[in-house]
C-alpha cells in the first residue's frame, strides 16, 4: 500500500512546485521512482498494460519527441522521431538517426503515461518505463512539435484496467558473480580479445570467460586497455567541440542503451556536473563520480576500435565514447589520435582491487 506521504509528494512534484528531480524525491522517501510515479495513478498518471514491443512500434506516431535514458551517474537526452524499429523476443532496436536505442525488454516491468506541470515549460506529457524494481529505464516526452492526438490514442489503446495507485516492485537483481582474478586464464582471454572480428563480440567474449567488463580491462594488458586520468572526459568533449569531430556517446542501464552520434558544441561544467547543452542533445554527467576512465582497444576486421569508458566506484561502466564510424569501415583516424593522446593515469593513487 502506497503511503499518503508518497502520494502528497507526487502531487507537489507533478504540480511543478517541488525542488529537485523525481528520483531524488523518491530516494528521500525511501521508495523507488517508479513507486513515486505510480502513486499518481487515477489522477495524472495512467498505468499502461501491453506487450512493450507493440507500444514501442507505435511511438513513431508521436512525431518529434525528446527521449531520456539515464543511470545514477549520467542523464542522456535526444530529440528526434521513432522509426525503423525492430523487436525480436526480449530485444528491441530503434535505428532512426537521432533516436538510436538498444532495448532489453525483459527488464521492463511497468509503463505509465504521465502528465505534470513544469515551472518553465508548463504542461509536460510523457510515456515512462520502469524496471521490475521500480528503477527508471526510458522516458519519451512530447515536444511542441509532437502529435498530441496520437499520444491520446496511444494512451487510450494501452490503458490498463487497473488504475489504483501504487505498484508491486521486486528486489533489485544481484550483481553478477564473476571469477576471481587468479582463476582467469588471462592468456586465453587476450587471445580471444585479439581475434575479435566485430566490436559486438566484446560483451559475449567477456561473458564466455565469466569476467566483468572492468575486470577484463584490468587483466588483459596495457596494449589493449590503459587506465586514463579521470579528467579525460572533459578533454574528449572539449576537443571534439573545438574540432567539430563527430563522436558517439553511449549511456545505458539494465533495460536500455541510448546513443548520440554527431558533433557536440556547448560544453559546460557546473559544480560536480559536466554537461553538453546542444539543441537536440543534452548530457548531464556527474564528473565527481568518475572513479576510473579507461582507453580500450578492440581489434576488428577493419582495424582497431578505440573507446573511452567511464566507471564508478562500484566498477560499473556508466558511459562509453568513441568516434563515429560507418558499418564495416575503419575507425576515424582523428578520433583515434584524440583518444590515444589522452593522459594516462599516473599511478600516484592506490589502485583498488575489484
Secondary structure, 3 states (H helix, E strand, C coil): CCCHHHHHHHHHHHCCCCCCCHHHHHHHHCCCHHHHHHCCECCCEEEECCCHHHHHHHHHHHEEEEEEEEECCEEEEEEEECCCEEEECCEEEEEECCEEEEEEHHHEEEEEEEEEEECCCEEEEEEEEEECCCCEEEEEEEEEEECHHHHHHHHHHHECCCCCCCCCCCCCCCCCCCCCHHHCCHHHHHHHHHCCCCCCHHHHHHHHHCCCHHHHHHHHCCCCEEEECCCHHHHHHHHHHHHCCCEEEEEECCCEEEEEEECCCCEEEECCEEEEECCCEEEEEEHHHCCEEEEEEEEECCEEEEEEEEECCCCCEEEEEEECCCCCCCCCHHHHHHHHCCCECCCCCCCCCC
